[in-house]
Amino acid sequence: MDKFPESKIVHLVSFNVPYPPDYGGVMDVFYKITALKQQGVGVILHCFSYGRSRSRTLERECLKVNYYRRDLNLFHLFRREPFIVLSRNNNALLRNLITDNYPIIFEGLHTTYFLDHQALEERMMLVRTHNIEHLYYRNLAANESNPFRKCFYKSEARKLERYEPKLAKATFLLTISPGDTDYFRSKYGNALFVGPFHPADGCRASIGKGDYVLLHGDFSTSENHAAARFLLDEVIRHWKHKTVLAGKRPSEELMGAASEMRHVKVIPNPSLNQMSELITNAQVCLLNASQPSGMKLKLIYALCSGRHVITSPPVVAGTNLDRLCSIASAPGEWISLTDRLMHEEFTPEMKAGRNLVLQEVADNTLNAKRIIESLNNYSPG
């Protein structure tokens, strides 16, 4: 086990096992851990395990890893508190947190059940906010067709809005986007902007041209499914550019719609390396969303590793990254922008300009130092 001075150790409570880092939330957690380690901070990781196995990689990166079972008892649905919080109420976690006085980073509102517990009232506690959660769940409900899930998302949104003021108990909220920083600072006054952590340092985009359009994401979520279906039906159907749709768990409906177009290829559940290559080699990346929420890691990934990026306005709202993208609202705009950018080389000048902007928002080292600066205000009692 690596040796770290006691003043450079933190607890980090994750909503899921953050390896492999194959979707936005866990990507931010995993690369935060590695960036903190590179800056001399040791992490004691606590993670709730559901659908993911223990990870030797995490055990190498962290001082210690504790795994907890998520309590998915359906009776929690009838409680006042949000299900995503109640299902991560675990007394073993509390016992492990009170064995010392190290600062605690709670990843997401999901993990904050003990934020106001009297046993932790003297501790430095940071909460990483990945979204304004009640708005995120409201949007999930709007895009969901399954009646049970739609009802759950609506109910969870109401509970999360009532629960959110608990965040005032945190020493700092580590907000992931400038827009979220403004929101949480106005509500609770304790927000500190710490941009997203991700696998690419700076802009590594390839100069020149690719020969296909890429639409990528986690298609298992209702929002991403609806966003992809819109682009397939209203945009991609009307061009002949070679197009690749790649991501986690695309539905039979989505794959069926894509299969009707000879110029579209679907790559379900690509590996991390395969997805990286797809983004790097694409000429244009399409990113669509119906509502702004936090900072979309697929936007950061596309800007760091890809060439031209076209987004809908909600993808870049509150990110300060809109100047790096082409913005499309109507189907005709998506089509005309893609037609133009498929013939436009990505130049060294474009890469240099993008790199300067990304350093302000999404530099892993800088963002780790922002966390460390806040930790330096803490002295163990």
N, C-alpha and C positions, 0 to 999 in steps of 0.2 A: 504493500500500500504506500502511495506517495505520502511524503511528509509535508504538512503545511502548518505554519504558525496558527495558533488558536484565533488570532485576529483575522485570519484569512479563510475561515470555514463558514459555510452557510448550509442550512437545510433548504431543499427545494422539493415542494410537494406538487407532483404532476398528476393531471387528470387521467392519464393513460400511460402505458409503458412507451417512452419516447424513442423506441427503436424497433424497426427501421424508420427513418424520418421520411415517410412516404406520403404525408399530407400536411397541410399548412400548420395546424396547431402543434403537432409533435415535432415538425421540422424546427419551429421556433424554439421549442424546449431543448431539443438535442443539441443544436448548434449554439445555444446559449451556454449549455454546460461545457462544451468544448472550448468556447471563447473565454469563459471565466477561468478554466483550467490553464489556458495559455497565458493568462494574466496573473497566475499565481494564486487563484482562489480554488479551494477544495470544496466539492459539493457532496453532501450526504443526501442521496436521492430517495424520495418516497414516492411510489407510484401505484396507482390502482390498476389492477390487471383484469382485463376482460377482452377476450378475443386475441390476446397477444401473449407470447411466452416470455420467460426470463431471458435476459440478454447478457452474454459475456462481454459484448462491446461496452454496454453501460457500466458493467462492473470494473472494466479497465479504466474508464473515463472518470469514475466517481470514487470517492473515499469508501463509500458503502452504498448498497442499494437495498431498500426495504420494499417488499411487495405486499399489497393488501387486496383483499377481495372486495369488489364493488357489490354493494347490497342492492340487488335489483328487485326487491320485494314490491309487488304491485300495489300493496296497501299504501305505499308512499305517495301514490298518485292522489290520495284523498287528504293529504296533509296540506297545511298552509304554505310550508316552505317548498322551494323548487325541487323537483325530482332529481335534477342533475347535482344538487347540493346534498340532499338527504342520502342519496345512494353512495356518497363518499364520506359518510359519518362513520369513522372507525376508531374505537377507543385505543387500539394498539398504536395507531398513528399519534394520538395525543400523548400516550405514555412515552413514545420515542422522542417526541419533540421537547418534553419537559426534563429530559435527562441532562440538559446543558443549557447554556444561555446564547447559543449562536443565533444570528438573525435567521429569519424564515422568509423564503419566497414562495408564495402561493401562486400556482399557475392557473389563472382563470378564476372567475367567480365560482366555478364548479367546486373548488377545493377549499373554500373559505368557511366551512362549517364551524371551525374552532377559532375564527378570527377574533371573536369577542369573548372567548373563554377566559375566566378569571385567572386561570393558571398561566396564561400567556400575556397578561396585561402589562407586564414590564418589559416585554420583548420588542425588539425591532422587527416589524412585520411588513413586508412588501407584497403587493398583489400585482401580478402581471395581468393586465386586462387585454384580452385578445379581440374583444368586440364590445359594443354596447349590447349586452346579451338579450335584453327584452326586445330590442328592435330586430336583432338577428332571428329570434324565434318567431316574431310576428311575420317576418318575411318568409320563413320556412312554411308557416301555415298558409300564406297566400299562394305558395307554389305547390302545395301538396294536394293530391287528388284522393288519397286514401282517407276515408272519413275518420277512422280512429286516430291516425297520426295527425291529421289536421286539428282535431279536437285537443289532442295532447299538446301540440305546439302552441295553440291559442291559450290554453290553460297555463302552460309553462311561461309564456310571455307575461301574463298578468302577475304570476307569482314572482318572476324575476324582477319586474319593475318595483314591486313592493319590497323585495329583499335587498335591492341595490344599495340603499342608504347605509347598510352595514359596512360598506367600503370606507366610510368615514373613519372607521377604527384603525385603518392601515396607517403605518408611518408614511409610506409613499405608495402611490399607484403608478406602476411602470406602464405607461400607455404606449400602444404600438403605432399610432399614427398621429400626425399633427391635429387632425380633426377630432379624434377621440380625446386628445390632450385638452383641447378647448372645452369639450363637453364635461369631462370629469373635473377639470379645474374649476369651472363655473359652479359645479354642484357641490364639490367636497373640498376644494382648495389644496389637495395634496398630490396633484398629478405631476409626473416627471416623464417627459418624452424619452423613450428608449425604443428606437426603431427595431424592425424585425431581424431575427437571426436566420441565416440561410446558408446553403452550401457553397455559394460562389462569393469570393472576395473581389469586389470591383466588377467592372464590365469586362467580360471575357469573350464577347461576341466576335464571330469570325468576319473578317473583312470580305467583301465581295457579294456574291449572290447565291441563293439556294434555288430549288426548283419546285417547292411545294408550300402550301399553306397548312398550318398546324392549329388544331383546336384541341386543347388539353385541359384536364382537370379531374377532380374526383366526382364522377358522374353518378355515384350512389346517393348524393344529396339531392333533395327535390329542387333546390335553387339551380344547381349546376345542370341537372337534367333538363329543366325547363329552358335554361339559357342556351344549351346546346341544341335542343329541339327547334328553338326559334331560328337559330342560325342555319340549321340544315334546311328547314322548310322555306324560309323567307330570303335567304342569302345564297348559301352554297349551291342550292339547286339551280341557281340562275347563272352559274359560271362554269367554265371547263377547266379551271386551274386544278392541278393535282392537289388533293386535299387529304390530310391525315387527321383522324379523330383518335386520340390516345388518352387513356386514363383508367382510373379504378372503377371496376364494376359497372360498365355501361349496361343498361337494361336491354332486354330483348326488343322492346319497342324502339329504342334508340338505334340499336344495331340493324334492325329491320328497315328503318327509315334510311339509314346510310347505305344499306345494300342495294337500294333502288337506284343509286347514282354510281355510274361506272367509274367516275373520276374520284370517288371517295374510298379510302381504305381505313378500316377500324383496327386498332391495336389495343385489345383489352388487357388491363393489368400489366403494363410494361414494368420491367425492372427499373431500379433507380438509374443504372447506367444507360439503359435503353432510352428512358425518358430524357436524360441529359443530352444524349446524342440527337434525339428528335428535335429538341428545342434549338440546339446549336446549329443544326443543318437546315432548319426551316428558313424560308425567305420572309414569311409573314406569320406572326402568332396572333390569333384572334382570342380576345378575352371579353366575355359578356357577363353581365350581372344585372339584376333588376333593382337592387338596393345597395347603397354603400354600407359596409360593415368592416370596421377595423382596417387592417392592411392585408390585402390578398397576397399570400406568399407566391402564388403562381404569377402574379404581376412582377414581383421582385425577381423571380427565377427567369422569366422571359426577358426582362431588361438586362439582367446580368449576363445571360448566356445566349440570348437570341438576337436576331437582327431587328426588323421592323415589327412594331407592336401596334395593333388596332384594338381599341377598347370602347365599350359603352361608357357614358359619363359616370355611372355609379362605381365602376371599378377604380377610378382614380380620384373620386371625390374625397377631399380631406387628406390626401396623401402628399401633396406638393410634387407629384410625379407626372401630372398631366402634360407638362412641357416636353416630356420624353416620348409621348405617344401620339398617334393619330386618333381622333375621337369621332365615333360614329353613333348616330341615334337611329336614323331611319334605314331600312334595308338598302335603299339606293346609295346611301353614303358608305355602308360597308362594302358594297360592290365596287363603287368607283374608286375608293381608297385602295382596295386590294388590287384592282386592275392596274393602278398607277405604281404601287409599291412593288409589285411582282417584277417590274422592269427597272427598279432603282437600286443601284449598288449601295451596300452599307459601307461607308467610307471611314478612314482613320479619324477624320475630323468629327464625324458623328459619334464614334466610339469614345473619343477624348471628352467631348461635351457631356455625354451620358455619364461617364465615370465621375466627373466633377459633381453632378447632381446626386448620384447614388451615394457618394461619400458622406453627404449631409444627412441622409436618411437611413441607409442600409449598410453601413460599414460595421462589420462584426466587432472589430477591435474597439472602435469608438463607442459602440453601444455597450460593450462589456465595461469599458472604463466609466461610462455614465452610471452603471450600477455600482461599481466599486467606489466611486466618489460618494454615492449616497451611503454605502456601508461604512465608509471611513468616519461618518458622524456617530458611529455606534461604538460604545465601549462595554464589554461584558460586565455585568453587575456582580 
